[in-house]
Amino acid sequence: MADLSGKSVIVTGAAGGIGAPTAALLAERGAKLLIADVDIAGAETVARTVGGIAFHLDLAEEPSIATMVKTALDRFGRVDALCNIAADQSPELYPRDRDIETMEAEVWDRTFRINARGTMLACKHVLGPMKGQGAGAIVNMASNLGLQGSLIQSAYAASKAAIIQLTRSIAASHGKSGIRCNTVSPGLTLTRSVRTTIPREIREIVEADALTPYLGDPRDIAYMVAFLISDEARYITGENFVVDGGTASHMPSYAPMRALFAKG
Ligand SMILES: NC(=O)c1ccc[n+]([C@@H]2O[C@H](COP(=O)([O-])OP(=O)(O)OC[C@H]3O[C@@H](n4cnc5c(N)ncnc54)[C@H](O)[C@@H]3O)[C@@H](O)[C@H]2O)c1
């Protein structure tokens, strides 16, 4: 089990469906947390429940990001890890993010502003302090949609592909300073919001492509984040870890073939 005793960790998107359970797991493992989210009421609830300091973060604004890092340094004296979990998944954005032919520049820009630019800026502001410490670990959250083509969410997918490459650049340029940077790419994960907003037939289609008998829940993602920021992962950097029940690992014909074999 990854021990995080005494580590000071910033978690962005910590009020969210994956972020809050991740914050809870990191706290269980001994981490001191800065619980950052644009949803400050949600962040405060998480802070009260799992322990930690709630911070109102707007990833669209660089001064807000700089203040987040300064707050962690003021309160904890150092930043051992940054977990970039936040993403703009507003319900009003999702239906407008389809294919490129119909893409509104505003949808593209807004998606990139939070997911890619915001994640990059959060990394930017912890690199100096981590370099000064001679150590640090960053985990950026992408998605298996950043690895393969899909009929939906072209802007979101491209922003997640950008994060996977951002991770490699940081790992390459800062590895010798003792800073590790990795990406976690979840597949469809059964957060409360996914359970209530994604229609059951869509979930069944996705589940048919998973190699596991079930879709993952937020703790499945949190375990990977906890491991990657722990000292047990000291030799792992620049990598993308797909946590999607094997969905992105196989031939596209998997689900229909399985159905055909089942018929005999
Ligand atoms: N749930 C899934 O099925 C799934 C699948 C693949 C990848 N992911 C990725 O996992 C991460 C977490 O997803 P989730 O399901 O918990 O989403 P979520 O929407 O429940 O949580 C995202 C959090 O980010 C916060 N946020 C949004 N805009 C922000 C901003 N400008 N500044 C600061 N915080 C902001 C939100 O308030 C929210 O708490 C995201 O990066 C998402 O892209 C999720």
The ligand as an ORCA input file, in Angstrom:
! r2SCAN-3c Opt
* xyz 0 1
  N     -15.609     10.273    -14.952
  C     -15.141      9.724    -16.063
  O     -15.778      8.827    -16.657
  C     -13.820     10.164    -16.638
  C     -13.285      9.414    -17.715
  C     -12.057      9.800    -18.241
  C     -11.384     10.882    -17.711
  N     -11.933     11.581    -16.682
  C     -11.160     12.717    -16.175
  O     -11.051     12.588    -14.773
  C     -11.041     13.888    -14.178
  C     -12.147     14.003    -13.145
  O     -13.377     13.737    -13.788
  P     -14.748     13.695    -12.953
  O     -15.570     12.643    -13.544
  O     -14.454     13.714    -11.510
  O     -15.361     15.105    -13.387
  P     -16.204     16.138    -12.507
  O     -16.822     17.059    -13.491
  O     -17.051     15.405    -11.535
  O     -15.078     16.892    -11.685
  C     -14.280     17.876    -12.270
  C     -14.004     18.912    -11.206
  O     -13.236     19.965    -11.815
  C     -13.747     21.196    -11.322
  N     -13.472     22.289    -12.248
  C     -14.091     22.548    -13.420
  N     -13.646     23.699    -13.928
  C     -12.709     24.185    -13.069
  C     -11.908     25.356    -13.028
  N     -12.008     26.293    -13.983
  N     -11.065     25.524    -11.999
  C     -10.989     24.603    -11.000
  N     -11.741     23.482    -10.966
  C     -12.605     23.282    -11.982
  C     -15.241     20.963    -11.172
  O     -15.856     21.903    -10.292
  C     -15.295     19.533    -10.659
  O     -15.300     19.487     -9.240
  C     -11.179     14.889    -15.324
  O      -9.884     15.326    -15.715
  C     -11.821     14.064    -16.402
  O     -11.534     14.585    -17.684
  C     -13.131     11.265    -16.124
*
